[in-house]
Amino acid sequence: MSFKKKLENFWYYHKTAVIIVIVCILLGSVFIQDLFQSIEPDLKVTLVSAGQLTEGNINFNNALSDNISDINNDGEANIAVSHLVLSESLQEDNDEAFMETLEAKLANKGATLFIVDKVNFDRMIKKDAFCPLNEFFDVAPYGDRVLYRGEQPMAFHLTGSKVLGEMGFVNDDLYAMLLFRRPGDEQDPTTVSEYENAVAVLTELMKQS
């Protein structure tokens, strides 16, 4: 039997297995490429809202990356933004999955800076998951844009934010909070830098037009 005939024979009987192997190799190579090319952010921001926040793309990198430091020394300062949609009723199809994601972010430092709308602010201000802002800011100059839980300043009201306005945010009733610091965080250089980046971004967000 000629080589060509053997090849045709092999293909006839084994083409399904060959195709599966080729697809697996291609998918594996894409995964490995993404793994090596993925950019580790220098600040993670989570947005939580009951609906739309902006007409266009939420791109904090264009507006705010110049304000943060390159923690991982990859040559570029990057801000990663994730948007979770949690309805007011918590009865929508994706609410349970988004709530689980949010709880995981709060518990596992999935983000340092949280920006939420009024609906979700009323939920999250009750959680023991955020730093009093006076750990990082002199809150006095911000007046009634500081939100308290008891005597602790826990959130900034971002109404009138120049940066958010320039990004096309249609919801002006937004609030910002910083994730709590765990014991030992103050001695960890990377964590200290993460909070410095979050504070720098929040300072810019509080500037009004």
Residue pairs with C-beta under 8 A, 6 or more apart in sequence:
1 9
11 18
39 74
39 76
39 78
40 72
40 74
40 78
41 78
41 79
41 80
42 68
42 69
42 70
42 71
42 72
42 77
42 78
42 79
42 193
42 194
42 197
43 68
43 78
43 79
43 80
43 112
43 113
43 194
43 197
43 198
43 201
44 79
44 80
44 81
44 82
44 110
44 111
44 112
44 113
45 60
45 79
45 80
45 81
45 82
45 111
45 112
45 113
45 114
45 115
45 201
46 81
46 82
46 83
46 84
46 102
46 105
46 110
46 111
46 113
46 114
46 115
47 53
47 58
47 81
47 82
47 83
47 84
47 114
47 115
47 116
48 83
48 84
48 85
48 86
48 102
48 114
48 115
48 116
48 117
48 120
48 124
49 83
49 84
49 85
49 86
49 116
49 117
49 119
49 120
49 171
50 85
50 86
50 87
50 88
50 117
50 119
50 120
51 85
51 117
51 171
52 170
52 171
53 83
53 117
53 169
53 170
53 171
53 174
54 167
54 168
54 169
54 170
55 168
55 170
56 167
56 168
58 81
58 83
58 167
59 81
59 167
60 79
60 81
60 167
60 201
61 78
61 79
63 163
63 166
63 167
63 204
64 79
64 163
64 201
64 204
64 205
65 76
65 77
65 78
65 79
66 77
67 197
67 200
67 201
67 203
67 204
68 77
68 79
68 197
68 200
68 201
69 77
69 193
69 196
69 197
70 76
70 77
71 190
71 193
71 194
71 197
79 201
82 105
82 110
82 111
84 98
84 101
84 102
85 92
85 94
85 98
86 95
86 98
86 99
86 102
86 119
86 120
86 123
87 95
87 119
88 119
89 95
90 99
101 110
104 110
105 111
106 127
106 129
106 179
109 179
111 179
112 178
112 179
112 194
112 195
112 197
112 198
113 176
113 177
113 178
113 179
113 198
113 201
113 202
114 124
114 130
114 176
114 177
114 178
114 179
115 158
115 174
115 175
115 176
115 205
116 124
116 174
116 175
116 176
116 177
117 171
117 173
117 174
117 175
118 173
118 175
121 147
121 155
121 175
124 130
124 177
125 147
125 149
125 154
125 155
125 177
126 149
128 180
129 179
129 180
130 154
130 155
130 177
130 178
130 179
130 180
131 177
131 178
131 179
131 180
131 181
132 152
132 153
132 154
133 139
133 146
133 153
133 154
133 155
133 156
133 178
134 152
134 153
135 181
136 178
136 195
136 199
137 153
137 199
137 203
139 146
139 153
142 156
142 206
144 157
145 156
145 157
145 158
145 159
145 206
146 153
146 155
146 156
146 157
147 153
147 154
147 155
147 156
147 157
147 175
148 154
154 177
155 175
155 176
155 177
156 175
156 176
156 177
156 202
156 205
156 206
157 173
157 174
157 175
158 164
158 172
158 174
158 175
158 176
158 205
158 206
159 172
159 173
159 174
160 172
160 208
160 209
161 169
161 172
161 174
161 205
161 206
161 207
161 208
161 209
162 207
162 208
162 209
163 204
163 205
163 207
164 172
164 174
164 205
165 172
165 209
176 202
176 205
176 206
178 195
178 198
178 199
178 202
181 191
181 195
185 191
185 192
185 195
186 192
